Amino acid sequence: MSQQWVEESYNEINFTGCKEVYGRKSVNVELWQQIDWGRDKMHDSSKFTACFNGSGSKSTATEEGLPRDSYYFELGNTGSGCVSCAIVVNKVNVDTTKAD
């Protein structure tokens, strides 16, 4: 689980330079809205594969129209049948401004 951040309406999650561990070459990144006094709400799940194509390769997931609230991401399926699921990423970035 990542740290939480406050979102206004746009969200971009970037992984750069993913490295395989135990043969895994994909990872699902799930965007969650933190709900006070209730069950957190998953807004999106994106399968990242491009970031495994080299140290400068990047995978990106974007989501627009989100309500103002606190968000975080979790890693979902890092591959089927893994006993010790792990992933190494050179750089993780969360961008909340659409202007760039």
JOVEN-V145571 format. One record per backbone hydrogen bond with DSSP energy under -0.5 kcal/mol. CO is the residue of the C=O (numbers start at 1). NH is the residue of the N-H. E is the energy in kcal/mol with one decimal. If there is no record, write none. Layout:
# JOVEN-V145571
{{CO NH E} {CO NH E}}
This chain:
# JOVEN-V145571
{{5 71 -3.0} {7 69 -1.3} {9 65 -0.7} {9 66 -1.9} {11 63 -2.2} {12 95 -3.0} {13 61 -2.0} {14 93 -2.5} {15 59 -2.5} {16 90 -0.8} {16 91 -1.9} {17 90 -1.4} {19 88 -1.4} {21 24 -1.1} {27 29 -0.5} {27 48 -3.6} {28 30 -0.6} {28 76 -3.6} {29 46 -2.4} {30 32 -0.5} {30 74 -2.1} {31 43 -3.0} {31 44 -1.1} {32 34 -0.5} {32 72 -2.0} {33 35 -0.6} {33 41 -2.0} {34 36 -0.6} {35 38 -1.0} {40 42 -0.5} {41 33 -3.2} {44 31 -2.4} {46 29 -3.1} {46 48 -0.7} {47 49 -0.6} {48 27 -1.6} {49 52 -1.9} {50 53 -2.0} {51 18 -2.1} {51 54 -0.5} {54 57 -1.4} {57 17 -2.8} {59 15 -2.3} {61 13 -2.7} {63 11 -2.0} {69 7 -2.9} {70 34 -2.8} {71 5 -2.1} {72 32 -3.2} {73 2 -2.6} {74 30 -3.0} {74 76 -0.6} {77 28 -1.4} {79 82 -0.7} {83 85 -0.6} {88 19 -3.1} {91 16 -2.7} {93 14 -3.2} {95 12 -1.8} {97 100 -0.6}}
